[in-house]
Amino acid sequence: MAIAKQGDKVNVHYTGKLNDGSIFDTSQDRDPLQFTIGSGEVIPGFEEAIVGMNPGDSKTVTIESGQAYGDHREEMVVEVARDQIPENIQPEVGLQLQIDREDGQITVVTVMEMNDSTVTLDANHPLAGKDLTFELELVDIA
């Protein structure tokens, strides 16, 4: 029987949960996630958890934030004057915005707080700083 290893293209069903048990993502109602182990397409801890599994195997793993989306970095939280937000956008807590950077890249930020004069924006990934638990099933090795 084949064992998943670096370089293999795999199909995986997963359910991702936070520490409180809430589900943040799942593949159960769609096609399995397909990726090549070692290619960096998914978070490092997810790839590592698949290595050594056989098709049909299932397991549950907890991935610490450092092997997931990294630690929450305070320097990525900024407060801007409300008049820097385009007039056609009505900011509200949880709203995600795209910001064009000077280097031509786009950064996604989330509105965290606001008042009459300022808006606090967070450029961290929404799952940064969180440990993630995944229920994994290796469907097959392509």
N, C-alpha and C positions, 0 to 999 in steps of 0.2 A: 504494500500500500504506500502511496506517495505521502511524504511528509513535507509540509510547507517550509521553504527555505528562502534565503536572499535570492532575488531575481525572479522568483515565481510570480506569475499573474494569478491572483486569487479572487474568488467571489465569496463575500462574507455578508451574512445577515447580522445585524447588531441592534441593540437598544442601549442608548446612553442615558444614564441617570445621574442626578446630582445627589449630594449627601442626604438631602431631605426626601429622597425617593422620587422626586419629580422627573419625568422623562423630558429631555431636551431634544432628542432626535432618535429616529428609528427607521429601519429599512423594511420593517415587517409588512407594510402594505404596498411595497413596490419591489422592483428588482433588487437583488443583492448589490452591495457596493463592490465594484471591481477596481483593483489597484495592483501595482507591482511592488512586492516587498523590497524595500531598500531605495525606492525612487523618491521618497519624500512627499508622496501625494497625500498621505494622511499623517496624523500626529505620531511622533516617534513611539510612544508607549503602545499605541494601537498596533503598529507594525510588529513590534517586539512580541506582543501577546499572540500573534498569529503564528510566528515561527515555531515549528515543532508540532503543530496540530495536523491531524489527518482529516481528509474530507469526511464530513458527518460529525466531527467532534464539536462539542459545545463547552464553554467555560465562562465564568464571570471573573473579571479582573478590575482592580481599582488602579487608576493611573493618576499619580500625583501631578499637581499643576506643572511642575518643571518638565515633565515628559508629555504634557498636553499642550496648553496654550500659553504656558509661561506664568510667571508671577504677575500680579497686578502692579503696574509701575505708576507711582504717583506723578512722575514727571510727564506722563502722557495725559494728565487731566489738566485742562486749562480753562480759565475764566476769560470770556471775551465780552466786549461791550455789545449790548443788544443791537445797536445800530450796525454792527458788522454782519449780522444775519440779513440776507436779502429780504426786501419788503414783501415779496410774494410767498415767503415761508413763515408759517405761524409755528414757532417752536413749542414743543410740549415734551414733558419728561418721557423718555423712551424712544423719541423720534430719532431715526438714524439719518445722517446727512453725509454727503460726499464733499470733501474739500480738495481742491486742486492745489498741490504743493508746487513750490518753486522749481523742483527738479522734474516736473511733468507727471509725477505719480499722483494717484488718487488715494486719499486716506478716508476711511469710513469712521465717523465719530457718532457717539450717542449723546443726546441731551440728557444730562443727569439732574440739573437743577436750573432754576431761572427765577429772576425777579424783574422788577421794572427796568433795571439798568444793565444787568449782566445775564449771561447764559454760561453755564458750566458744561463743557464738552469733554468726553472721555474717548480717547483713541485706542484704548486697550480693547482686545477681543472681548466680547461679552462673557466668555468662559475663562478669561485669564484669572489666575489666582484660585481656581476651583479644582479640587480633586474630582475625577470623573470615574464612574463605574459603568463598565460595559458588559452586557450579556452578549457573547459572541458565538456564532456558529459558522464554521468553515464549510461552505456549501460545496465548493470544488476548487481544484487547481486547474487553471485553463492551460 
